[in-house]
Amino acid sequence: MHLLIWRESMEAVYQSAESILRYVVEFSTLLLELFGICILVFTAIKSFIYWLKKDESIRLGLAQGIALALEFKLGGEVLRTVVVRDWAELGILGAIITLRAALTFLIHWEIKNEKKALEPKI
C-alpha cells in the first residue's frame, strides 16, 4: 500500500516538473524569437536609413543583422526540441532547423564576399 502511495506521489512530482519545464522552455523560446524579431526590425530600419544616405556598406550591415536574428531564431528552435513529444513533430522541427542553418550558412558566405568587395583595392 505504501509503495502505491509513494509511486503516485512520485508521478505527481514528475508531472509537475514536466509542466514547469514545458512552461520555461516555451517562454524562453518566445523570448529568443522576440529578440530575433527585434534585431531584424532594427537592422531593417537602420539599413533603410543607410540606403537613403547612399552608404556602400548597407548590404554588409543588413546581412550581419539578418545572420544575428537567424541565430536567435535558431536558438529558439533548438530549445523547442527539449519538449518535442513525437517523431512527426521532431521531423518538422528538424526540417526548420536545417533550413535556418542553411540560410545562416548562405548569409555568412554573403558577408564574407561583401567584406572582400568592400576592402580597399591595392
C-alpha positions in Angstrom: 0.0 0.0 0.0 2.8 2.4 0.9 4.6 1.6 -2.3 1.5 2.6 -4.3 1.1 5.9 -2.5 4.8 6.6 -3.0 4.6 5.8 -6.6 1.5 8.1 -7.1 3.3 10.9 -5.3 6.4 10.5 -7.5 4.2 10.5 -10.6 2.6 13.8 -9.4 6.1 15.3 -8.8 7.2 14.1 -12.3 4.0 15.7 -13.9 4.6 19.0 -12.1 8.3 19.1 -13.1 7.4 18.3 -16.7 4.8 21.0 -16.7 7.3 23.6 -15.3 9.9 22.6 -17.8 7.4 23.0 -20.7 6.5 26.5 -19.5 10.1 27.6 -19.0 11.1 26.3 -22.5 8.0 27.8 -24.2 8.7 31.2 -22.5 12.4 31.1 -23.3 11.6 30.1 -26.9 9.3 33.1 -27.3 11.8 35.4 -25.7 14.6 34.2 -28.1 12.3 34.6 -31.1 11.3 38.1 -29.9 14.9 39.1 -29.7 15.4 37.8 -33.2 12.5 39.8 -34.5 13.6 43.0 -32.7 17.1 42.6 -34.2 15.7 42.1 -37.6 13.4 45.1 -37.4 16.2 47.3 -36.0 18.5 46.2 -38.7 15.9 46.8 -41.5 15.3 50.4 -40.2 19.0 51.1 -39.9 19.7 49.7 -43.3 16.9 51.8 -44.8 18.4 54.9 -43.3 21.8 53.9 -44.7 20.2 53.3 -48.1 18.8 56.9 -48.0 22.3 58.1 -47.3 23.7 56.0 -50.2 26.1 54.1 -47.9 28.0 51.4 -49.7 28.2 49.1 -46.7 24.4 48.6 -46.5 24.5 45.1 -47.8 27.1 44.0 -45.2 25.2 45.6 -42.3 21.9 44.1 -43.4 23.5 40.6 -43.9 25.1 40.8 -40.5 21.8 41.8 -38.8 19.9 39.1 -40.6 22.5 36.5 -39.6 22.3 37.6 -35.9 18.5 37.5 -36.0 18.6 34.0 -37.5 21.0 32.8 -34.8 18.4 33.8 -32.1 15.6 32.2 -34.1 17.7 29.0 -34.5 18.4 29.1 -30.7 14.7 29.1 -30.1 14.1 26.1 -32.4 16.9 24.1 -30.8 15.4 24.9 -27.4 12.0 23.8 -28.6 13.5 20.3 -29.3 13.5 19.8 -25.5 9.8 19.5 -25.3 9.0 17.6 -28.5 6.8 14.6 -27.9 6.5 12.6 -31.2 8.6 11.8 -34.2 6.4 13.8 -36.7 6.9 17.0 -34.7 10.6 16.2 -34.4 10.9 15.8 -38.2 9.2 19.1 -38.8 11.4 20.8 -36.2 14.5 19.2 -37.8 13.5 20.5 -41.2 13.0 24.0 -39.8 16.4 23.9 -38.1 18.1 22.6 -41.3 16.5 25.4 -43.4 17.5 28.1 -40.9 21.1 26.6 -40.7 21.3 26.7 -44.4 20.1 30.3 -44.6 22.7 31.2 -41.9 25.5 29.5 -43.9 24.5 31.3 -47.1 24.3 34.7 -45.3 27.7 34.2 -43.7 29.1 33.4 -47.2 27.5 36.6 -48.4 29.0 38.5 -45.5 32.5 37.1 -46.4 32.1 38.1 -50.0 30.8 41.5 -49.2 33.7 42.2 -46.9 36.1 41.2 -49.7 34.3 43.6 -52.1 34.5 46.5 -49.6 38.2 46.1 -48.9 40.3 48.8 -50.5 41.9 47.7 -53.7 45.7 47.5 -53.5 
